[in-house]
Amino acid sequence: MKWGNVFIAAIFEVGWVMGLKYADSVLEWIATIVCIIVSFYLLMKATNVLPVGTLYAVFTGLGTAGTVILGMVLGEPVQLVKLLLIMVLLCGVLGLKLTTGEQKGEGES
């Protein structure tokens, strides 16, 4: 489930990054702040059992890919090169995830 938390954290990362660009009202800024808090809370929880280097690479890779794709959906130019590079990025993220096992954190029994 810890990798699931990383995936959910990356979704919230996309939310707050897009919020930084598009938020205009107080409610949208509150939603952006909530996304930041949830994203980093889930990321911190995952560091208890996952290697931090791989965890951070997966988190930022998924967040980057999600942000670029959502940007294209919202009107940024779609370029084949961008899509191919996202595929390369996601292959690297998947490779890191598959080659990294979970480790017990210091505070867990």
Buried (B, 14 or more C-beta within 10 A) or exposed (E): EBBEBBBBBBBBBBBBBBBEEEBEEEEEEEBBEBBBEBBBEBBEBBBBBBBEEBBBBBBBBBBBBBBBBBBBEEEEEEEEEBEEBBEEBBEEBEEBBEEBEEEEBEEEE
